[in-house]
Each structure stands twice: as structure tokens, then as C-alpha cells.
Amino acid sequence: MYDRLRLGRAGDGYRVRLRPDHRDVIRSAVMRLSGERLSSEVLAVVADETALEALVVRLWELPVDTSVTVEMVLSRAELRAMYGAVVFAYLNGSSEEEFHSEYGFFLEHMRIVGRALWQGVSHLGDAEAPVHADFP
């Protein structure tokens, strides 16, 4: 379920279709990263601070309905912040129990969503036309 993600070009940005399982994992990772007390250097490497703040607001504005798939058009910096938050969560995971307690998901879910985001971008290539990547 977590490994299927749609991502395509939308002008200078990226159109991302998030099913509820993606949205909840990503929202958890982004909110946790935005609440971390990190140095500005660490935050600059993981995710652009301005983009992360914008992403937090946009994710909170999404429907709470757990059955709704949503589409978002993200800037490159926002997509990087999304990916950075998921990877940061995964790489800083301790025990499975502690991770689940902090994020509400298992480490494996973060890994799969992070990989789906990475694969989605890598399948876009350099073409200008929208390309969608599905992962079985």
C-alpha cells in the first residue's frame, strides 16, 4: 500500500498524489521535523526551513478524512523538505517501539514512503511532459 505513489511535473513544480496512508506518514514526519530543535545548519541540509514551514501549513490544511486521496503541487524545495523529513525520521529511528510511539508508524513505512518519493522523482527524468510513476 505505502509503495505506490503518483508524482508528475506541474510547471516548475511537482504534482504529488497522496493517498491517506502516504499523507499520514508524511504529515507525521514533517510535523516531527518541524518540532525538532535542530541547528540551522542541520535544518538547511535536511530541508529548507522556509519550505518546511510552508509544507507544515499545507499539510495541516489537507482533509482529515482518512479515505480521501489528495493532490498537491509542490515546489522543488517543498518536495525536498518532504523527502528530507521522511528520510530524517527513518535514519533517526531508534527501536521499533519507540519509533512507533513517536511517529505512529513503523520504521518500514517511513522507508517505503521515502523510497517511493525518491523513485517517483528519478522516473521523471529530464522530460518536460508530465510523467507518472507507479510502483507495484
N, C-alpha and C positions, 0 to 999 in steps of 0.2 A: 504494500500500500504506500509506504513512505517513499519508495524509489521511483515513482512515476511523477514527473514534473514537466509542465509546459513552460517553455521560455522562448521568446522570439524578439526580434528587433521592433522598435517602435520609434521611428525618427532617430534622434540621438540617444535614446534610452532603450530600455528593455521592458517588454510586456511579460509579466510573470503571472501564471495562473496557479493559485494556491488552493488546494483542497483543504478541508478542515484539519486534517492530520498535519499537513505541511505548515499551515498557518499557526497552529498551536505550538508546534515545536519551535518554529522561527520566532514567534512572539515571545516565548519563554526565554530563548537565548538572547534576543535583542534587549529585552527588559532587564535581564540579569546583568548583561554587559554594561548597559547604561547606568546601572546602580552600583557598579564596582568602583572602588576607589583606586584608580589607576593613574600613573603619571601621564602627563600629556604626551610624552614620547611613546609610551606603550600604546596609548589610545591612538596615536597617529599611525602607528604601524598596523594595528589590528583593524581599525575602522576610523575613517574621517569623522571627527567629533560632530561637526555640523550635520553631516549626512546621517549619522547615528541618531541625533536629536530629531531630525525630520522624520526618520523612519519610525521612531518611537511614537510620534504623534499619529502618523499614518496608520500604524498597526492598531493603535487604540481606537481609531475611528472605524475599523472594519466591523462588520456584523458579528454579534456574539453567537448567533445561530450556528450550532455545530454541524449543520447539514449543508451549509451554503459554501459553494466554491466562489472565490473572489479573484478578480484580475486587478493587478496593479501595474502602472507604468512607472518604472524606477529609473533614476539617473544612474550612470555608471558608479558614482560614489555611493549611492544608496544600495545598489546591488552589492558592491564591495563591503559595505557595512553589514549587510545581511549575512553574506558569506563569512565575513570575519567573526561575527558574533557566534555563528553556529560552530565554526572551527575552534574558536576560543573556548566555548563551552565544552566541546569534545576533548580538546587537549588538556583542559584543566580539570577534567573529571577525576574524582578520586575513586572510592569504592562505588559499586553499582547502587548500593542502598543510599549512600549519601547523595549521589548524583540525582537519583530519582526523587529524593526528598527535596533537593534544591530546585530542580527544574520541572518535576512532574513527568519526566520521560526517562527512558533508559538510554545509556550511552550509545547503544546501537542505533537508536532512532536518530540521534544527532549526526552520527557518522553517515547514515544513509541519506539524510536530507542534504548534508554538506556535499556529499559526492554527487547527488542529483543536480544541485546548483552548479557545481564545477563542470559536470558533463554537459549540462544544458548550455553553458557559455561556450565550452570548447566545440560543441557541434554547430555553433553559429558560423564559425569561420570568418572570413572577411567579406562575404557577400552582403550586398545592401538589402536584398529581399528578405522578408520575414522567413525564418526557419523555425520549426518547432521540433523539439527533441522529446521523444517519449522513451521511457526506459522500462522494459518488461520486468 
